[in-house]
Amino acid sequence: MKQLFKKIISQKNINLFYHLPKAFLAQVLYGYPTKNLKVIGVTGTDGKTTTTNMIYQVLKDAGKKVSMISSINAVVGGKSYDTGFHVTSPDPFMVQKFARQALDYGDEFLVLEVTSHGLDQFRFWGIKFEVGVITNITHEHLDYHKTFENYSQTKLSLLKNAKHTVFNEDLKRLLRNASNDDNKKMITFGLNKGDFNQKEVKLNLSVPGEYNIENALAAFASAYVLNIDKKIARKTLENFKGVTGRMDEVKNAEQGSRLRAKGVKIIIDFAHTPNALEQALKTLRFQTKGTLIAVFGCAGKRDIEKRSLMGKIAGKLADITIITAEDPRGKLDEINSQITKGLIESGAKENRNFFLINDREQAINFAINKLAKKGDCVGVFGKGHETSMNLDGKKELPWSDFDTVKKALYGQ
């Protein structure tokens, strides 16, 4: 009986008998608005929010009427919204409501950030994408998808429902069965290979990191597919200022009126996957003359396997790591012990190369006011733009890495 019950309430059945009908009703309620919009869908383990914003800005600068929905912000029908979707896509009613507003406003394009949960749960059911974009596929969300193969195929499903596709050259081996449509325009990008790469498109970005170059190349390739002038796309991408909570620097140059300002480079970034943390630390390592200090944790009731991987990455790339809370959902000790395992495997020593401070505010304050000196860099990872934290698995409490960093700097 217990096994039968588990089978009945399996995720697949929930998706088919709950999420799919919701998506159908949402389409009907709002009159299938995306049928009259050119929709660009952007998915990937990392970089999808930044790439979504880049594509939106390129289209806007090209004089196109465009709306955008990402996991952190939306611009729909000329109005800006702080979406607060945490790390996933909005439900289908919100998607269709925004699409209807965009269409009624007279927009031609809609750029959507598309998560694997959103794809698996039919939140974008019925949408025919003009362009499907995949930034990358790396280790994440195996708590939900169970295997990397399931996760990959969920991401790739976006391309099957897209007229044209733009994807990272590294994904070619996964894309053999993505489409049998010879008329589908398939464009690749990559740092040193693909249809669009650094040799073909030299971009001098104002945002740091090779991964942001890849994000920009994805946006540039998308603009090409949509017949946007290359000069406009290039200018927009080179002047792109970034997204809140993505390699976001908290300026703190020494000022006489603010005696606690330390002249330490402080970066807040959303990196919460092994790949994102690795890319962020590599970028900061290159930019840092002094000590590189990483502050991060991992979320509870989420992918367990990535925790030790992230510890190992931090142990290799950061000089000092501080392990702390990041939405532990009642599993803080378990999570931190798993991250610690990876650190120890990398050769890091506790209280020398890494510290364990459960309270995130104390961890950030320790990094800035006890460890960091002028010329050092502190990277605070995992929360980024988010404005709440879940400690016990029940309640979301107000939280801001930005406010906490400023408090550590200025006592405000």
FIKOL-375586 format. One record per residue: x, y, z of N, C-alpha, C in turn; residue in one letter. Coordinates in steps of 0.2 Angstrom, whole numbers, plus 2048, in hexadecimal, padded with zeros to 3 digits. Atoms other than C-alpha are relative to their C-alpha. Layout:
N
XYZXYZXYZA;...
// end
This chain:
412
8047FA800800800800804806800M;7FC7FA80080E80C8048038017FAK;7FD7FF8068178097F47FB8027FBQ;8067FE80480680B7EB7FF807800L;8017F97FF80481C7F38058047FDF;7FB7FD8028158217EF8008017F8K;80180080781281D7DD7FB8047FDK;8057FC8028028267DC802807801I;7FE7F97FF80A8367E38078027FDI;7F97FF80381A8357D88008077FDS;8007F98038208457D17FD8007F9Q;80280180681C83F7C07F88017FFK;8087FF80080983D7C47FE807803N;8027FA7FD80984D7CE8008057FAI;8007FB80680F8567BE7FB7FF7FBN;80580280580384D7B37F9802802L;8077FF7FE7F384F7BD7FF806804F;8017FA7FD7F785F7C68038067FDY;7FD7FA80380386A7BE7FE8017F8H;8028008077FE8667AC7F98047FFL;8067FC8007EC86B7AF800807802P;7FF7F97FF7F187B7B78038047FAK;7FD7FC8067FB8807A87FB8007FBA;8057FF8057ED87C79D7FB805801F;8047FB7FE7E18867A78028077FFL;7FD7F98017ED8957A78008027F9A;8007FE8077EE8957957F98027FEQ;8077FF8027DB8947937FE807803V;8037FA7FC7D88A27A08038067FDL;7FD7FA8037E48AE7988008007F8Y;8018008077E08AA7868067FE7FCG;7FA8038047F08A17808048067FDY;7FC7FA8027FA8B27808067FF7FCP;7FA80180380A8AB77B8007FE7F8T;8018028078038A576A8028067FBK;7FE7FA8048068B7764806804803N;7F97FE7FE8178BA76C8057FC7FEL;7FA8048028288B57678037FF807K;7FD8027F982E8AC7778077FD800V;7F98027FF8408AA77B8017FD807I;7FF8037FA84389D7888077FE802G;7F98017FE85389C7928017FB806V;7FF8057FA85888D79D8087FF800T;7F98027FF8698867A48017FF807G;7FF8017F88708817B5802807802T;7FE7FA7FE8798927B68008057FAD;8007FB8058788A37AD7F98027FDG;8067FF8038668A27A87FD807802K;8037F97FE8608B27B28048057FCT;7FC7FB80386F8BC7AB7FF8007F8T;80180080786C8B67997F98027FET;8067FE80185A8B979A800808800T;8007F980085D8CB79F8048037FBN;7FC7FE80686A8CD7927FC8007F9M;80480180685F8C77847FA806800I;8057FB8008518D378A8038077FFY;7FD7F980185D8E278A8028017F9Q;7FE8008078638DE7797FA8027FCV;8067FF8048518DD7727FD807801L;8037F97FF84C8ED77B8048057FDK;7FB7FB80385C8F77757FF7FF7F8D;8018018078578F07637FA8037FEA;8067FD8018478F97657FA7FC7FFG;80680580083C8EA7677FC801806K;8048007FB82D8E97728007FA804K;7FE8067FD8328DC77F7FE800807V;8018017F982D8D57908057FB802S;7FB8057FE8388CA79B7FD7FD807M;8018037F98358BE7AA8067FC802I;7FB8047FD8438B77B47FF7FE807S;8018027F98458AF7C5801806805S;7FF7FA7FB84A8C07CD7FC8067FEI;8037FA8028428CD7C37FC7FF7F9N;8048008068358D17B57FF8077FEA;8037F98038318DF7A97FB7FE7FBV;8068028048208DC7A27FB8067FEV;8047FB8028168E8798802807803G;7FE7F97FE8218F779D801801807G;7FF8007F98218F37AF8057FB803K;7FB8047FD82E8EC7BA7FE7FD807S;8028047FB82B8DE7C78067FD804Y;7FB8047FC8368D77D57FC7F9801D;8048068008308C57D28007FC806T;8008047FA8378BC7E17FF7F97FFG;8018078018368AB7D98057FB803F;7FA8047FD8458A57E38047FD7FBH;7FB80380584E8997D77FC7FC7FBV;8038048058408927CD7FB8057FCT;8047FC8048338987C07F9801803S;8077FE7FD8228A07C47FB7FA7FDP;8058058028128957C37FD8027F9D;8037FE8078098947B27FB805800P;8047FA8007FC8A07B7803807800F;7FC7FA8008098AD7BB8038017F9M;7FD8008078128A97AA7FB8037FBV;8057FE8058028AB7A07FD807802Q;8037FA7FE7FC8BA7AA8058067FDK;7FB7FB80280D8C37A68008007F8F;80080080780C8BD7947FA8047FDA;8067FC8027FA8C4792802808801R;7FF7F97FF8008D57998058027FBQ;7FB7FE80580F8D578D7FC8017F9A;8038008078048D177E7FB806800L;8047FB8007F78DE783803807800D;7FC7FA8008058EB7858028017F9Y;7FE7FF8078098E87738077FD7FFG;7FA8038018198DE7768017FB7FBD;7FF8058058208D37688047FA803E;7FC8057FD82D8C97737FF7FF807F;8008017F982D8C17848067FB801L;7FA8047FF83D8BA78B7FF7FD807V;8028047F983A8AC7998067FD802L;7FC8047FD8468A57A57FD7F9801E;8038077FF8428927A58047FB804V;7FC8047FC8478877B37FE7F97FFT;8018078018488747B37F97FE804S;8068027FD83A8737C07FA8027FCH;8067FE80482F87E7B67FF7FC7F9G;8018058068328737A67FD7FA802L;8028077FE82F8637B07F8801802D;8077FF7FD81F86A7B87FB8047FBQ;8057FD8068178717A77FF807801F;8027F97FE8188837AD8008047F9R;8007FC80781C88879A7FC7FC7FBF;80480480481087B7937FC8047FBW;8047FD8058088817828048067FDG;7FC7FB80381688E77F8047FE7FAI;7FC80180681E88D76E806805800K;7FB7FB80082F8957708038017F9F;7FC7FE80683789F7628077FE800E;7F98027FF84889C7698017FC807V;7FE8047F984E88F777807801801G;7F97FF7FF85E89377F8027FC806V;7FE8037FA86888878B808802801I;7FA7FD7FE8778907948057FA801T;7FB8057FE87F88079B7FB7FB804N;8038057FC87A8707A48057FD804I;7FB8037FB88486B7B47FC7FE806T;8038037FA8818637C57FB805804H;8057FD7FC8718697CD7F97FD800E;8078027FF85F8657D37FF7F8800H;8018078018628527D47FC7FE806L;8058027FB8578527E47FA7FF7FDD;8068008038498557D88007FB7FAY;80080480684E84D7C88037F9800H;7FD8077FE85783E7D08077FF7FCK;7FA80180486483C7C28028067FCT;7FD7FB80586F8477B77FC8007F9F;80380180686783F7A87F9803800E;8077FD8008558447AD801808800N;7FF7F880085B8567B18028027F9Y;7FE7FE8078648577A07FA8007FBS;8058018048558517977FA805801Q;8057FB7FE84985D7A08028067FDT;7FE7F980385486C79B8007FF7F8K;8008018078568657897F98007FDL;8078008038438647877FE8077FES;8027F98038428777858028007F9L;7FE7FF80784B8757747FB7FC7FCL;80480480483F86876E7F98047FEK;8067FC8018318757708028077FDN;7FE7FA80283B8837688018007F8A;7FF80080783B8897568088017FEK;7F97FF80184E88E7578037FF807H;7FC8017FA85B889764807803800T;7FA7FD7FE86A89176C8037FC806V;7FE8047FA875886777808800800F;7F98007FF88688477E8037FA7FCN;7FD80580489287A7738027FA804E;7FF8067FC89686F7817FB7FB801D;8068047FF8858687817FE7FC7F9L;80180380688686176F7FF7F9801K;8018087FF88884F7757FA7FE803R;8068017FD87885177F7FA8017FBL;8067FD80586E8587707FF7FC7FAL;80080480686F84A7647F87FF7FER;80780280085C8467677FC806801N;8047FA7FE85685876B7FB8027FBA;8047FF80684F85A75A8027FD7FAS;7FF80380684D85274A7FD8047FAN;8037FC8058468617418068047FDD;7FB7FD8048528667338008087FFD;8017F980184A877732802804806N;7FF7FC7FA84E87C7448078037FFK;7FA7FC80085C8897458047FE807K;7FC8027FA869882751807803801M;7FA7FC80087688E7578047FE807I;7FD8027FA88488A763805806802T;7FC7FB7FE88F89576E8057FD805F;7FB8027FB89F893779805805801G;7FB7FB8008AE89C77F8057FF7FAL;7FB8018058BA8947727FD7FC7FAN;8038048068AE88A7677F98017FFK;8077FF80189D88A7607FF8057FAG;8027FB805894896753802807802D;7FE7FA7FD8978A475F8057FF805F;7FB8017FB8A78A5769804806800N;7FC7FA7FF8B48B176F8048027FAQ;7FC7FF8068BE8AF75F7FB8047FAK;8047FD8058AF8B47547FC806803E;8047FA7FD8A68C0760804802806V;7FC7FD7FB8B28CA76B7FC805804K;8047FC7FB8A88D177A804803806L;7FD7FD7FB8B08DD7867FB802806N;8067FF7FB8A38DB795802804806L;7FF7FD7F98A18E67A47FF7FC806S;8018057FB89C8D77AE8067FB7FFV;7FA8048008AA8CB7B37FE7F97FFP;8008078008AD8B97B07FF7FD7F9G;8018038078AE8AD7A17F97FD7FFE;80780280189D8A67A57FB8057FEY;8047FB8038968B77A28018017F9N;7FE80080789F8B77917FB7FB7FDI;8058058038958A778E7F9802800E;8077FD7FF8858AF7947FF8057FAN;8017FB8058888BD7888007FD7F9A;80080380788C8B27797FA7FC7FFL;80680380187C8A977C7FB8057FEA;8047FB8028738B977C8018037F9A;7FE7FD80787C8BF76C7FE7FB7FBF;8028058048788AF7647F88007FFA;8077FF8008668B17687FE8067FCS;8017FA8048668C27618017FF7F9A;7FF80280786D8BB7517FA7FC7FDY;80680480285F8AF7507FA8047FEV;8057FB8018538BD7528018067FCL;7FE7FB80585B8C7745801807803N;7FE7FA7FD8618D57518068027FDI;7FA7FE80286E8E074B8067FF804D;7FB8027FC87F8DA751803805803K;7FD7FA7FC8868EB7557FC802806K;8047FF7FB8778EE7608017FB806I;7FF8067FB8798DD769807801803A;7F97FF7FD88C8E076B800806805R;7FF7FA7FB88A8F17737FC7FF806K;8048017FB87C8EC77E8037FB805T;7FD8057FC8858DD785807802803L;7FA7FD7FE8958E67877FF805806E;8027FB7FB88C8F37927FC7FE805N;8048037FC8828E779B802800807F;7FE7FF7F98838EB7AE7FF7FA805K;8018067FB87E8DA7B57F9800803G;8078027FC8708D37C0801800807V;8008007F986D8D67D28027F9803T;7FE8067FD8768C97DC8047FB7FCG;7FB8048048818C37CE8068037FFR;7F97FD8008938C77D17FF807802M;8027F97FE88C8D77D9805802806D;7FB7FE7FB89A8E17E27FD805804E;8027FC7FB8968EA7F2806805801V;7FB7FB7FF8A18FA7F1802802807K;7FE7FE7F98AB8FE801806803800N;7F97FC8008BA9097FC800804806A;7FF7FD7FA8C191180B7FE807800E;8027F98008B8921810800802807Q;7FF7FE7F98BC92C81F7F9800804G;8068007FC8A992D8247FE7FA801S;8038077FE8A791A8248077FD802R;7FA8037FD8B591482F8017F97FFL;8008078008B190282D8017FD7F9R;7FF8038078B290181A8087FE800A;7FA8037FF8C18F68178048007F9K;7FC8018068C68F78058007F97FDG;8008078028C28E58037FB7FF7FAV;8048018058BA8DF7F37FB7FB802K;8058047FE8A98D77F77FB7FF7FBI;80480280589F8CD7EB7FA7FC802I;8068047FE88D8C77ED7FE7FC7F9I;8018048068898B97E17FB7FA802D;8068057FF87A8AC7DF8037F97FFF;7FD80680188689E7DC7FE7FB805A;8028057FC87E88F7E38007F97FDH;7FE8068038848817D88077FF7FFT;7F98018018958797D68038047FAP;7FD7FC8068988807C5800808801N;8007F87FF8928927CA805802805A;7FB7FE7FB89D8927D98077FF7FDL;7F98008038AC88C7D08018057FBE;7FF7FA8058AA8997C2801806804Q;8007F97FC8A78A77CF807800803A;7FA8007FC8B68A27D98068017FBL;7FB7FF8058C18A07C98018077FEK;8007F98028BC8B27C4803804806T;7FD7FC7FB8C08B97D58077FE802L;7F98027FF8D08AF7D78048047FBR;7FC7FC8058D68B87C7801807802F;8007F97FE8D18C97CE803802807Q;7FF7FF7F98D78C77E08087FF801T;7F98007FE8E98CC7E58017FD807K;8008027F98E68C87F77FD7F9801G;8048067FE8DC8BA8007F98007FDT;8068018038CD8B37F87FC7FC805L;8048037FB8BF8AF8057F97FF7FDI;8078028038AF8A68007FC7FE806A;8058017FB8A08A680B7FA7FC7FDV;8068038048928998067FD7FA804F;8038067FD88788B80B7FC7FC7FBG;80580480487A87F8037F9800802C;8068007FE86887E8037FD7F9803A;8038067FE85E87180D7FB7FD7FCG;8058038048528658058018017F8K;7FE7FF80785B8677F48067FB7FFR;7FB80580286985E7EB8057FF805D;7FB8027FB8748557F78077FF7FDI;7F98018038828507EC8048067FEE;7FC7FA8028878617E7804803806K;7FD7FD7FA88C8667F98077FF801R;7F88017FF89D85D7FB8038027FAS;7FC7FD8068A18627E9801807800L;7FE7F97FF89F8747ED805801805M;7FB7FF7FB8A98727FD8077FF7FDG;7FA8028038B786A7F28028067FBK;7FF7FB8058B68787E5803806804I;7FE7FB7FC8B78857F38077FF803A;7F98027FD8C687C7FB8068017FBG;7FA7FF8058D087D7EB8018077FDK;8007FA8038CB88E7E5801806804L;8007FB7FB8C98997F48067FF805A;7FA8007FB8D789D8017FC7FE807D;8048017FA8CA89D80F7F97FF7FFI;8078018028B889680F7FD800807T;8048007FA8AB89981C7F97FD7FEI;80780380189C88D81C7FB802805I;8057FD7FC88C8948227F97FD7FDT;8078028028798938207FE8037F9A;8037FD80687089580F7FA7FC7FFE;80680480185E88F8108017F9803D;7FF8077FE86288081B7FA7FC801P;8068037FF85087C81E8007FA805R;8008057FA85487382F8067FB7FFG;7FB805801863869828807803800K;7FA7FC80087187582C8067FC801L;7FA8047FE87D8698358027FB7FBD;7FF80580587B85C8288038037FAE;7FD7FC80687E86881A807802800I;7F97FD7FF88D8708218057FA801N;7FB80680089585F8258027FD7F9S;7FF80280789385A8138048047FCQ;7FB7FB80389B86A80D8077FF803I;7F98007FC8A986881A8047FA7FDT;7FD8068038AC8568138048027F9K;7FD7FE8068B085E802806804801G;7FB7FC7FF8BB86B8098067FC803L;7FB8047FD8C585E8138037FC7FBI;7FD8048068C78538038058057FCE;7FB7FB8048CF8637FB806801803S;7FA7FE7FC8DC8648087FF806805G;8017FB7FB8D48728128007FE807A;8008027F98D68738257FC805803K;8057FC7FC8C9879831804805804E;7FE7FA7FC8CC88A83A8078027FDN;7FB7FD8048DA88D82D7FE8027F9R;8027FF8068D488B81C7F88017FFN;8087FF8008C188A8207FE800807F;8037FF7F98B688F82F7F87FE7FFF;8088028008A48898337FD804805L;8047FB7FC8998978397F97FF7FDI;8068018028878928387FB8067FFN;8047FA80187F8A383A8038047FAD;7FD7FC8068818AC829802807801R;7FE7F97FE8818BD830807800803E;7FA8017FD88F8B883B8067FE7FCQ;7FB8038058988AF82D8038067FCA;7FE7FA8048988BF822804805804I;7FD7FB7FC89D8CA8308077FE802N;7F98037FF8AC8BE8348048017FAF;7FC8008068B28BE8228028077FFA;7FF7F98018B18D1821804803805I;7FC7FC7FA8B78D78328057FC804N;7FA8047FD8C28C98388057FD7FCK;7FB8048058CA8C18298038057FBL;7FE7FD8068CA8CD81B804807801A;7FC7FA8008D78DB8188008037F9K;8007FC8068D98E880B8047FC7FBK;7FE8048068DC8E07FA7FE7F9800G;8038078008D38D07FF7F98007FCD;8068018038C38CA7F77FB7FB804C;8058047FD8B38C38007FB7FF7FBV;8068028048A78B97F57FB7FD804G;8068037FC8968B67FD7FB7FD7FBV;80380480688D8A97F37F97FC803F;8068047FF87C8A07F27F9803801G;8067FD7FF86F8AD7F67FF8067FBK;8007FB8058738BB7EA7FA805801G;8057FB8008638C57E77FA7FF805H;8058037FC8588BB7F37FF804806E;8027FC7FA84F8C48017FD7FC806T;8038047FB84A8B680C8057FA801S;7FD8067FF8528A78147FC7FB805M;8048057FD84B89681A8057FC805N;7FC8037FB85389082A7FE7F9802L;8038067FD8478838317FC7FC7FBD;80480480583E87C8217F9802800G;8077FE7FF82E8858267FF8087FEK;8017F98018308988268068047FCK;7FC7FB8048388A581A801806805E;7FF7FA7FC8418B28248048057FCL;7FC7FB8048478C381D8077FF800P;7F98008018588C38178038037FAW;7FD7FC8068648CD80C8087FF801S;7F88008008778C98098028077FFD;7FE7F98018788DB803800804807F;8017FD7F98718E28148057FE805D;7FB8037FB87C8D681E8078027FFT;7F97FE80188C8DB815801807802V;8007F97FE8888EE817800801808K;7FF7FF7F88858EB82A8067FE802K;7FA8027FE8958E282B8058057FFA;7FB7FB80189E8F08237FF807804L;8027FA7FD8958FF82A7FC800807Y;8048007FA88C8F98397F9803800G;8077FE80187B8FE8317FB7FB800Q;
// end
